[in-house]
Amino acid sequence: MNVLVILLTTLLVIEHVCTLDNGLARTPPMGWLAWERFRCNTDCKNYPDSCISEKLFKDMADRLDGDGWKAAGYVQVNIDDCWPAKLRTKDGKLTPDPDRFPNGMKSLADYMHGKDLKLGIYGDMGELTCAGYPGTLGHEKDDAETFASWGIDMLKLDGCYSSHEQKLTGFPLMTKMLNQTGRHILYECGWPLDDGHLPPQVNFTLVKESCNMWRNYDDIQDSFDDVLKIINWFGDHQDVYIPAAGPGGWNDPDMLIGGDFSLSYEQAKLQFGIWAILAAPLLVSVDLRTIDPKMRQMLQNKKVIAIDQDPLGMQGRREKVDKDFQVWVRPLSKGDQAIAVIYTGTSSGGAAAYSFTLSSLNIQNPASKYTLYDVFDSDPPEQVGLNTTITFNIYPQGIVMARASPMQH
């Protein structure tokens, strides 16, 4: 039997026995993730408040709990790379760095659970993590059992230091191991990203059967150019991505970075709004202790979050690109529609006007009249018909986003 036949046979077996069985992520997960803001800073001597440590994650949990984040739906506190000791124990177990996590992961998970928050952790299906810490290859069962025993609620599994064939079998294998622990652990895999992130190369049917969420593109950097690259990638490949998303499994365009160093308020608002249109996980990566209150209030906007968390679970679509304008539409439950227009230009003359009608947006089963209101503004709603001309005035590199609800006759 040749190698290709063996691989295909293995995949067929995995597909039948390793379907994810945790009932989680019926709407996109929300919370906080360390990576973009704090990276792999392990120097706690010189940077005690920003190194990857027990203290950092407790500090972020306190802010989620006390500053309105949890009430808005942000409940995950997610550790990324660089948390373990450099070597496994003699019996092959992962263990947190003892200096930076002196009380261990079980204690940290208990701390989160005491605040009605959830703890996420990071692993890699290869021999090493991306930052060179112990990987999971050959330790899948042990690691799944270890995470479950600690009370971990979410696992992000990367794919560094592994071959293409190992990715095809390794991500579903961890699905099986997590299922066998009996603990429901939300599972994010880097499968499409680590498989070259070109949609024709990715079996999204198998991905969704194996994972609750999956990264589709490179790591986001603290840059508005990166935000636009990701948005355009999702728009360019939406015919592949949209059918893959839905309750239980979500495309992940990566972290929200508003409140870090580079994005203006309007740019951060644009990212937040399009992430909601994309039905994306909302994982902020910012220092919650120092974030500007205006930025915090924007990221806790319940009207935008309601769009992201809509139970219909349909990912939105880019309907138009018109020079520096893009129009995005997302179908919502009860016939509602979320409509976002972004202006990527930098005109110095103030807001730029963009006009459209609902009839031009390819809305399925449209109503004759809608109530339309701006989710970022407090202006009163207006009543519009399918052919009413609607004009949005959009700041440079900004967004106007509205929700349209069918009017009852």
Secondary structure as the mmCIF struct_conf table of DSSP 4:
data_model
#
loop_
_struct_conf.conf_type_id
_struct_conf.id
_struct_conf.beg_label_comp_id
_struct_conf.beg_label_asym_id
_struct_conf.beg_label_seq_id
_struct_conf.end_label_comp_id
_struct_conf.end_label_asym_id
_struct_conf.end_label_seq_id
HELX_RH_AL_P HELX_RH_AL_P1 VAL A 3 VAL A 17
BEND BEND1 ARG A 26 THR A 27
STRN STRN1 MET A 30 LEU A 33
BEND BEND2 ALA A 34 ALA A 34
HELX_RH_AL_P HELX_RH_AL_P2 TRP A 35 PHE A 38
TURN_TY1_P TURN_TY1_P1 ARG A 39 CYS A 40
TURN_TY1_P TURN_TY1_P2 CYS A 44 ASN A 46
TURN_TY1_P TURN_TY1_P3 PRO A 48 SER A 50
BEND BEND3 CYS A 51 SER A 53
HELX_RH_AL_P HELX_RH_AL_P3 GLU A 54 GLY A 66
BEND BEND4 ASP A 67 GLY A 68
HELX_RH_AL_P HELX_RH_AL_P4 TRP A 69 ALA A 72
TURN_TY1_P TURN_TY1_P4 GLY A 73 GLY A 73
STRN STRN2 GLN A 76 ASN A 78
BEND BEND5 ASP A 81 CYS A 82
STRN STRN3 PRO A 84 PRO A 84
BEND BEND6 LYS A 86 LEU A 87
TURN_TY1_P TURN_TY1_P5 LYS A 90 ASP A 91
BEND BEND7 GLY A 92 GLY A 92
STRN STRN4 PRO A 96 PRO A 96
TURN_TY1_P TURN_TY1_P6 PRO A 98 ARG A 100
BEND BEND8 PHE A 101 PHE A 101
TURN_TY1_P TURN_TY1_P7 PRO A 102 ASN A 103
HELX_RH_AL_P HELX_RH_AL_P5 GLY A 104 GLY A 114
TURN_TY1_P TURN_TY1_P8 LYS A 115 ASP A 116
STRN STRN5 LYS A 118 ASP A 124
BEND BEND9 MET A 125 GLU A 127
STRN STRN6 LEU A 128 LEU A 128
TURN_TY1_P TURN_TY1_P9 CYS A 130 ALA A 131
BEND BEND10 GLY A 132 TYR A 133
STRN STRN7 PRO A 134 PRO A 134
TURN_TY1_P TURN_TY1_P10 LEU A 137 GLY A 138
HELX_RH_AL_P HELX_RH_AL_P6 GLU A 140 TRP A 150
TURN_TY1_P TURN_TY1_P11 GLY A 151 GLY A 151
STRN STRN8 MET A 154 ASP A 158
TURN_TY1_P TURN_TY1_P12 CYS A 160 TYR A 161
HELX_RH_AL_P HELX_RH_AL_P7 HIS A 164 THR A 181
BEND BEND11 ARG A 183 ARG A 183
STRN STRN9 LEU A 186 CYS A 189
HELX_RH_AL_P HELX_RH_AL_P8 TRP A 191 ASP A 194
TURN_TY1_P TURN_TY1_P13 ASP A 195 GLY A 196
BEND BEND12 HIS A 197 HIS A 197
HELX_RH_3T_P HELX_RH_3T_P1 PRO A 199 GLN A 201
HELX_RH_AL_P HELX_RH_AL_P9 PHE A 204 SER A 210
BEND BEND13 ASN A 212 ASN A 212
STRN STRN10 MET A 213 ARG A 215
BEND BEND14 TYR A 217 TYR A 217
HELX_LH_PP_P HELX_LH_PP_P1 ASP A 218 ILE A 220
BEND BEND15 ASP A 222 ASP A 222
HELX_RH_AL_P HELX_RH_AL_P10 PHE A 224 ASP A 236
TURN_TY1_P TURN_TY1_P14 HIS A 237 HIS A 237
HELX_RH_AL_P HELX_RH_AL_P11 GLN A 238 ALA A 244
STRN STRN11 GLY A 246 GLY A 246
TURN_TY1_P TURN_TY1_P15 PRO A 247 GLY A 248
STRN STRN12 GLY A 249 GLY A 249
STRN STRN13 TRP A 250 ASP A 252
STRN STRN14 LEU A 256 LEU A 256
TURN_TY1_P TURN_TY1_P16 GLY A 258 GLY A 259
BEND BEND16 ASP A 260 SER A 262
HELX_RH_AL_P HELX_RH_AL_P12 TYR A 265 ILE A 277
TURN_TY1_P TURN_TY1_P17 LEU A 278 ALA A 279
STRN STRN15 LEU A 282 VAL A 284
BEND BEND17 VAL A 286 VAL A 286
TURN_TY1_P TURN_TY1_P18 LEU A 288 THR A 290
HELX_RH_AL_P HELX_RH_AL_P13 PRO A 293 LEU A 299
TURN_TY1_P TURN_TY1_P19 GLN A 300 GLN A 300
HELX_RH_AL_P HELX_RH_AL_P14 LYS A 302 ASP A 308
TURN_TY1_P TURN_TY1_P20 GLN A 309 GLN A 309
TURN_TY1_P TURN_TY1_P21 PRO A 311 LEU A 312
HELX_LH_PP_P HELX_LH_PP_P2 MET A 314 GLY A 316
STRN STRN16 ARG A 317 ASP A 322
TURN_TY1_P TURN_TY1_P22 LYS A 323 ASP A 324
STRN STRN17 PHE A 325 PRO A 331
HELX_RH_3T_P HELX_RH_3T_P2 SER A 333 GLY A 335
STRN STRN18 GLN A 337 TYR A 343
TURN_TY1_P TURN_TY1_P23 SER A 348 GLY A 349
BEND BEND18 GLY A 350 GLY A 350
STRN STRN19 ALA A 352 PHE A 356
HELX_RH_3T_P HELX_RH_3T_P3 LEU A 358 LEU A 361
TURN_TY1_P TURN_TY1_P24 ASN A 362 ASN A 362
BEND BEND19 GLN A 364 ASN A 365
BEND BEND20 SER A 368 SER A 368
STRN STRN20 LYS A 369 ASP A 374
TURN_TY1_P TURN_TY1_P25 VAL A 375 PHE A 376
BEND BEND21 ASP A 377 ASP A 377
HELX_LH_PP_P HELX_LH_PP_P3 ASP A 379 PRO A 381
STRN STRN21 GLU A 382 GLY A 385
TURN_TY1_P TURN_TY1_P26 LEU A 386 ASN A 387
STRN STRN22 ILE A 390 ILE A 394
TURN_TY1_P TURN_TY1_P27 PRO A 396 GLN A 397
STRN STRN23 GLY A 398 PRO A 406
HELX_LH_PP_P HELX_LH_PP_P4 MET A 407 GLN A 408
#
